[in-house]
Amino acid sequence: MKIALVAHDNRKDDLLQWVRHNANTLFKYELICTGTTGKLVEQTLKEEGLSVISLKKLKSGPFGGDQEMGAKIANDQIDILIFFWDPMASQPHDPDVKALLRMTVIYNIPTACNRATADYLISSKLFDDKKYKRIIKDYSTYIHRNI
């Protein structure tokens, strides 16, 4: 399973606390992170004495990392997104953030934007269920509509 981890600057500490709390589960999976978040997650897991199967670091969000993450979702390369975004701070790449969240809805990717939801996802019996298949809505009829 491929788990994407993203956090805005004011939420990085929250995400790292969550990673530390769930390190024994997360180290078994492939992690895909945006820039700085990836470096911090890698450091946090090392401090816990763990190295993950794979940790891929994309570009920083404002430099295209959110768009890279969206492309991975579109290409079925992400199974879950944990995105601790900051609702109180203006982001220079806000359109990219909205586009990333839009992609998670289009491709029916389980997404957590806060600690409580991330806790629910990682503790769900479906989290590790290899038989579970996401149902992806067919949006092809939307292509020819005027919006």
C-alpha positions as a printed NumPy array, in Angstrom:
array([[  0.   ,   0.   ,   0.   ],
       [  1.18 ,   3.507,  -0.823],
       [  0.456,   6.206,   1.737],
       [  0.924,   9.878,   0.892],
       [  1.87 ,  12.248,   3.71 ],
       [  1.629,  16.016,   3.308],
       [  1.598,  18.829,   5.868],
       [  1.626,  22.58 ,   5.666],
       [  4.282,  24.329,   7.754],
       [  1.999,  25.075,  10.716],
       [  0.811,  21.442,  10.761],
       [  4.138,  19.615,  10.318],
       [  4.576,  19.061,  14.06 ],
       [  1.048,  17.592,  14.252],
       [  1.8  ,  15.202,  11.401],
       [  5.144,  14.194,  12.9  ],
       [  3.458,  13.427,  16.238],
       [  0.953,  11.274,  14.339],
       [  3.776,   9.521,  12.44 ],
       [  5.639,   8.895,  15.696],
       [  2.48 ,   7.485,  17.298],
       [  1.866,   5.189,  14.289],
       [  5.468,   4.434,  13.342],
       [  5.129,   0.685,  13.934],
       [  2.32 ,   0.538,  11.383],
       [  3.667,   3.028,   8.848],
       [  7.129,   1.508,   8.462],
       [  5.588,  -1.473,   6.606],
       [  4.277,   0.664,   3.753],
       [  5.529,   2.791,   0.917],
       [  5.38 ,   6.447,   1.904],
       [  5.197,   9.292,  -0.588],
       [  5.714,  12.77 ,   0.8  ],
       [  6.077,  16.305,  -0.431],
       [  9.523,  17.902,   0.026],
       [ 10.229,  19.041,   3.564],
       [  7.533,  16.798,   5.004],
       [  9.367,  13.789,   3.569],
       [ 12.672,  14.789,   5.126],
       [ 11.014,  15.275,   8.503],
       [  9.068,  11.99 ,   8.301],
       [ 12.244,  10.111,   7.385],
       [ 14.089,  11.695,  10.322],
       [ 11.201,  10.921,  12.705],
       [ 11.093,   7.254,  11.682],
       [ 14.881,   6.965,  12.075],
       [ 14.556,   8.389,  15.592],
       [ 12.044,   5.603,  16.268],
       [ 14.607,   3.091,  14.982],
       [ 12.586,   2.277,  11.866],
       [ 13.16 ,   2.575,   8.164],
       [ 10.237,   2.237,   5.808],
       [  9.993,  -0.1  ,   2.837],
       [ 10.208,   2.953,   0.612],
       [ 10.033,   6.689,   1.194],
       [  9.767,   8.859,  -1.889],
       [ 10.163,  12.607,  -1.549],
       [  8.507,  14.789,  -4.158],
       [  9.057,  18.503,  -4.63 ],
       [  7.899,  20.934,  -1.977],
       [  4.204,  21.822,  -2.309],
       [  4.698,  25.391,  -3.574],
       [  7.208,  24.109,  -6.146],
       [  4.912,  21.519,  -7.683],
       [  4.806,  18.769,  -5.06 ],
       [  1.022,  18.958,  -4.731],
       [  0.703,  18.624,  -8.502],
       [  3.085,  15.66 ,  -8.516],
       [  0.966,  14.059,  -5.795],
       [ -2.19 ,  14.671,  -7.849],
       [ -0.576,  12.991, -10.856],
       [  0.283,   9.973,  -8.715],
       [ -3.338,   9.758,  -7.584],
       [ -4.53 ,   9.946, -11.212],
       [ -2.111,   7.148, -12.117],
       [ -3.25 ,   4.873,  -9.254],
       [  0.03 ,   5.241,  -7.381],
       [ -1.472,   6.368,  -4.055],
       [ -3.916,   4.454,  -1.867],
       [ -4.382,   6.856,   1.063],
       [ -3.673,  10.551,   1.575],
       [ -2.917,  12.006,   4.99 ],
       [ -2.844,  15.77 ,   4.417],
       [ -2.664,  17.969,   7.479],
       [ -3.412,  21.293,   5.822],
       [ -3.601,  24.633,   7.557],
       [ -7.095,  26.134,   7.191],
       [ -6.038,  29.383,   8.886],
       [ -3.068,  30.366,   6.717],
       [ -3.071,  31.623,   3.163],
       [ -1.014,  29.354,   0.926],
       [  0.757,  30.627,  -2.199],
       [ -0.161,  27.337,  -3.898],
       [ -3.785,  27.217,  -2.704],
       [ -5.151,  26.312,  -6.175],
       [ -2.798,  23.295,  -6.195],
       [ -4.011,  22.249,  -2.737],
       [ -7.633,  22.436,  -3.878],
       [ -6.778,  20.499,  -7.03 ],
       [ -5.076,  17.781,  -4.958],
       [ -8.097,  17.422,  -2.685],
       [-10.343,  17.368,  -5.769],
       [ -8.298,  14.467,  -7.167],
       [ -8.817,  12.466,  -3.973],
       [-12.575,  12.814,  -4.402],
       [-12.523,  11.973,  -8.126],
       [-10.427,   8.84 ,  -7.537],
       [-12.12 ,   7.935,  -4.242],
       [ -8.888,   8.01 ,  -2.225],
       [ -9.383,   7.825,   1.559],
       [ -8.206,  11.226,   2.79 ],
       [ -7.549,  12.571,   6.261],
       [ -7.083,  16.299,   6.763],
       [ -6.869,  16.183,  10.546],
       [ -5.577,  13.951,  13.322],
       [ -8.94 ,  12.439,  14.267],
       [ -9.676,  11.305,  10.72 ],
       [ -6.125,   9.984,  10.285],
       [ -6.577,   7.983,  13.508],
       [ -9.849,   6.543,  12.196],
       [ -8.254,   5.578,   8.871],
       [ -5.198,   3.867,  10.279],
       [ -7.249,   1.966,  12.87 ],
       [ -9.922,   0.824,  10.389],
       [-10.149,  -2.902,   9.688],
       [-10.111,  -1.928,   5.987],
       [ -6.713,  -0.199,   6.327],
       [ -4.803,  -3.397,   5.712],
       [ -7.465,  -5.294,   3.753],
       [ -5.85 ,  -6.272,   0.465],
       [ -9.214,  -7.44 ,  -0.885],
       [-10.822,  -4.005,  -0.544],
       [-11.284,  -2.302,  -3.907],
       [-12.152,   1.36 ,  -4.25 ],
       [-15.108,   2.128,  -6.465],
       [-14.294,   4.971,  -8.818],
       [-17.202,   6.932, -10.223],
       [-17.33 ,   7.329, -13.984],
       [-17.12 ,  11.066, -14.611],
       [-16.829,  10.731, -18.403],
       [-20.31 ,  12.199, -18.903],
       [-19.043,  15.453, -17.361],
       [-16.529,  16.019, -20.15 ],
       [-19.091,  17.413, -22.583],
       [-21.028,  19.558, -20.125],
       [-20.667,  23.291, -19.867],
       [-19.795,  24.157, -16.324]])
